[in-house]
């Protein structure tokens, strides 16, 4: 016997309403089968917790699809003029498909409907043990993560979208299935998914984005050539590459317990002694902010982003790292570098310790200064082939390091 809506939990009520919508409306649904290949962290109403009644939220997936749609269409000829994206035109086109807020006369509902059915798989949990330490260090060891192998069905309806717009949304689904995920910390590989499109005859086609697709979408994708038997191994390898680059022995550090070979700690000590900030760079800011430095001074030192003279709480990492199943069905590690050139050009930093604040720059703007800075920073010098890169961009240095087969 079904319980009345008023007696259901919030999660059960939402699912009941969604089911009612499915039963009452005739829609042209596309069906996808999704499976977790790494554990999912968070994703519920409370940060860091999995909602057992609704572990996978359709609204969160639609938000991810919208993100990937925006990313792959930012250089569309309709919105890209003189080497720059016209974000007003881009947003208007995005709003026409995905909906958006506005004044009373200009509210716009999404034409894309996403629904999920999680009843096909039992909700079970695992701890973070076995997850890459560098990606999970701040997660409580008793935290429940949604277990690898959890499956669900995703249905997508395109409403009144044109054939071209449908193709755009399907490309966003492919990108999400290849590089995105569900829950929190997806940029470090948690909640990675494998997605298959279910055809009308019941057969399935696995969705993925290959290198030529990425080139067409104009974002940087890099695979490591090392092949792994399972996604967990590929995930661990990807995160170890980042950990080694930033803090590993003989790369990020001079030895296992030796000092960092990055310049930030040395520059913090110099600035604390009132040395001028000119020529003192903080290149690891490009990998995400804030950064908290411990044991550099007697007090913790925090590096925070500043945009347009406004201090911000954080800047998300532009690096996505996760396991990836290629066109041959082999697992490997993949890195995606999100396009952040315009963001980094506007990025300034504030160094905060005790009651003191110092404005600093993350990286030089002058090409000659960038060349010198790259030569001075040992990890960058090691990462670039023959020590050379036209861009002298720290993010591209990691790409070079990532593609090396050795750890």
N, C-alpha and C positions, 0 to 999 in steps of 0.2 A: 504493500500500500504506500502510495506516494505521500510525503508530508506536504501540508499547505505551504505556500511560499513564505508566509509569516513565521513558520517554525524552522526554516532553513537557516544555516549559517550564511554569512555574507558570500563566501565562495560558492556555496551550493546555490544560492539565489541567483548569482550572476550566470552560473552554468545552466540553471534551469531556464532563465530568460533567453540565453543563447540557443538552447535546444528548441525552445518554442519558436524562435525566429527561423531556425533551420527547417522546422516542420511546416511552418506556415507560408514561407516564401519560396517561390520557385526561382532559383538562381543558377547561373552557369558557373558552377564551382570548378576550379582546378584543385586537384588533391595532391598533397605532398606527404611523404612519410619521412619523419625526422627522427634522428637518434643521437643521443649524447655520446661523444667519443672521448671527452674529458669530463671530470666532475663539475657540476654547476654550483657556484657559490652565490648565495643570496637570491635575489629575484623576487622576494616576497614584499609584503607591506612594510615589515620591519627590516632595516638595513642589515645585511649579513645573514638573513634567515630565509630558508626555503619555506614557502607556504604549502603545507602538505595537502590542503584542500584544492589549491590551484597552483601547482608547481610551475607551470608554463603559462604565461599571460600573453594573450593575443595582442593586447595593446602595446606591450613591450616589443614584440616582434615587428609590429607595424612601424613602430618608431625606428627600429633598426633598418627596415626596408627603406624608409624615407631617407635615412642618413645615407645609405648606399646609392639611392637614386640621385641625391644631391651631389654626391661625390663624382659619379661617373658622367654627370651632365653639366658640370661646371664649365667645361671648355666647349660645349655645344656652340655651333656657329650662331645660333639664335641669341646667345647670351655673352659670347666672347668677342670683344671688340678691342683692336689695337693691343693685343696681348694681355688684356685684363677682362675679368668676369664682371658683367653688369649684374650685381647681386639683386637688384630690384626686379629685373626681368626674370632672373632665375627663380626668385621667391614666388613671383606671380604664377609661373608655370608649375612650380612645386605645389602651390596652394590649390591650383585647379584640379590636381590629381589627388593630393593627400589631405586637402582641407586645411583650414586655418582660422584663427580668430581675427576679428576686425570690429568695426562698429556694427550696430544693429542691422544696417542695410547691406553690409558686405560680409556677413558670416558665410563660411563656405564649408560644406560637409565633405568628408572624404568620399571619393568614388571607389576606393579600394576597401573591401571588407575582408578582414582576416579573422578566422575562428580556429580554435584548437580543440581537439578531443584527446584528453590524457587518460581516458579510461582503458585504453588498450594495453597499458603497462602498469605494473604495481610500483607505487612510490616506495623507494628504499634509499637508505643513506649510507654514506661512508665518511670516514674522517680524512683529514688532509694528508695523513701519512702516505708517502709515495708520490705526492705532488711535488713539483720542483720547489725547492726551498726558497730560491730567490724570488719566486712569484707568490709564495704563500706565507712568508715569514711573519706577517702581522695577523694572520688568521688564527683564532684560538684553536688549540689542538682538540678541543671537545666540540667544535662547531660541526654541525651536520651539513654535509654536501650532498646534493642529489647525485645518486650513483651513476657511474658510467654504464651505458647500455639502455638507459631509460628511453622509451619510444613514445611518440605521439603523432597524431594526424593533424595536418594543417590544411585548412581549406581557404582558398582565396577567390573572391569574386571581383571582377573588374568593372561592374556597373556599366556605365555608358561610355567607357573609355574607347578611343579609336584603336584600330589595329596597331598603329605605331606606338601609342601610349601603353598598350598591353605589353608589347615587346620590351618597352623600357622598364616596366615593373618586373617582368620576368628576368631581365638582366640583373636587376637589384636583388631578386631572390637568389640568383646564381652567386652573386658576390657575397651575400650574407651566408649562404651555405658553404662557401669556400673559405671565407676569412672572418666571418662574424661569429655570433653565438648568442647564448641566453644567460641571464643572470648578470652578476657583477664580475669585474676583472677579465672581461673577454679579450682585452688587448694584451693580456699576458697568458691567454690560452685557456682560461677556465670557461666551461660551458660551450666548448666547441661542438659543432653539429655536423652530421653528415645528412644530406638531403637528397631524396629520390622523388622524382615526379611519377605519380601513378597514372598510367594511361587507362583509357576506357576499357581495354581488354584485360586489365589487371596487371599487365607487365609494367616494369619500372625502369626509369632512366635516371642514373645518378647525375646530379648537377655539379658542375665545377667550372672554374675560370682558369684557363691556361695562360701561358705567357703572352701569346698573341692577343688574347682578349684584354689582358691588363694593359698592354701597349696601346690598344685601341681606346681603352677607358682613360688612358694617360695618368696612371699612377704607377709607382715603383713597386714591383714584385720581385722577390729574389728567393730561389729555392736552394737549399743545400743539397748536394748530390748524394749524400749518404742516405741509403735506403734502410728503413726500419721494418721490423715484423709487425709492429703494432703502433697505434697512435700515441700511447703513453711514452714510448721510447723516443718518438719523434718530438713530442712536446718537451720532454726533459732535455733533449739535445739542444733545442732552440733556446730554451731559457738559460742553459749552461753557457751558450755562446755569449749571451748578454752579460751574465754574471762575470765571466772571464774577462770580457772586454772592459768592464767597469771596475772590477775589483780582483780579478784573478792573478795568481802568482805569475810573474814574468810577463805580464801584459798590463793589466790595470795597476798592479803593484810590482815592486822590484823583486819581492820574494813572497812566500806564503804569508808571513807575518810582517813583511816589510812595509815601508811607507808608500802611500799612493803616488803613482807616477802622473796623475792628473794635477793640474796647477791650483785647484780651488783651495785646498787646505793651506798651502804656502801663501796664497794671496790673501786669505782671511787673516792670517797671522800678521802679514805686512800691514794690512789696512787697520788692524787693531792697534798697531803702533803708529798710527797716523801717517803712514806712507800714502802718497797720492794714488788714486784709483786708475789713472791713465796707464794703459798697457797691461792691465791685470785682467785676465779673461776667465770666464766661467763656462767652458764649452759644454759641460754635462747638463746645463739648463735646457739644451735642445731636446733632451730625452724625456722631459716632463718635470713639472714643478708642483709644489714646493720641494726643496731638498733640505733635509735637516742634517747638519754636520755635528757629530758628537765627538768629544775628546780632542777637538781642535783648540778650543779655548776652555776656560773653566766653566763656561756656560754654553748651552746649546746655541748653535748659530743656524738661522733659517734663511734660505734664499727664496724669495717670492717673486712672481711676475708682476710687471707694471706695463699697462697698455694705456696710451693717451693720458699719461700722468695719473692714472688711477690704479691703485694697488688691488690686485686680484688674489683670491684664495688659492687658485690652482690653475695649471695649464696641463691638459691631458697629454699623455705621451702620444706622439705621432707614429710610434712603432707598434705594429701588430705582430705578435709571434704566436704561432700555433701549429699543430700537426696538420698535414695536408695530404690528401690522396690524389695523386696525379692522374693523367689521362690513361695510364697503364694500370691503374688500381694499386700502385705502390705508395706506401706511406713515407713521407719525408718531412723535413722541417721547412716552414715557409715564413718569410718576413714580408710585410707590406709597409711601405713608408708612405704615410698620408701626405698630400701636398700642403706644405706649411711655409713655403718660401715667403709669402706675403705676411704671414703671422710673425715669423722670425725677424723680418725686416723692421717690424714695429715693436719688437720685444725689448724691454729694458728690465733691469733687475733691482731689487732692493735687498740689501744684506742687513739682517736684524739680529742683534745680540745684546742682551741686557736692555738698557735704555737707549742704546745707540742704533742709528740707522745710517746706512751708506748706500748711495746710488751707484751702481756699477753697470758695465756693459757685458753681455754674455760672449760676444765675439766681434772682431773688428769688421767694419764695413768696407774699408779700403782693401783692394785686391792684394797689394804688396804687403800690407800688414797681416792679411790672412795667410799669405804664404809663409811669412816669418813665424806666425803663431802656430801654424801646422807643424813646422819644423821643430819648434820648441816643445810641443806637447808630445811626449814619447809614444803614448798609445795611438795617436793619430799618425805619427810618422811610421809606426809599425804596420798600421792597417792598410794604408794606401799602397798599391803596387809601385815599387821603386820610389816610394815617398812622394808620388806625384798625383795631383788631382786639380783639374782646372777650377773646380768650384771651391776647393778647400773647405768643404762643408762637413762638420763632424758627423752628421747623420749618414752621409754617404760613406764615410770611413767605416762605420759599423756595417754597412752593406757589404763592403769588401771583406771585412773580417768574418761576417756571417757565411759567406759563400765558400770559405775555406773548409775543407772536409775535416781537418783536425779540430779538436775542441779549443 
